[in-house]
Amino acid sequence: MADKKKAGFFQKIGKFFKDYRSEFKKLIWPTPKQLWKNSAVVLSGIIVFAAFLAAFDWGFSKLFVELGNWFSIIF
């Protein structure tokens, strides 16, 4: 019984790698021009998001400083 389980296990592993290899052959790799264009889009998106996040953080820090000043005046 244990030999059948081992054989089935190794058959499944073999099938997995055969399927993996056949799917890997179907891949279409980007050209260098497409790669640079896609990289530029990703980097510009990261820069825009970082700038937005920095502005948001700066705004909230100023807001909390002002709220702290108001609370120190009131209490």
Summary of the structure (lengths in Angstrom):
residues: 75
radius of gyration: 28.3
end to end distance: 78.7
largest distance: 80.7
contacts: 133
relative contact order: 0.05
helix: 89%
strand: 0%
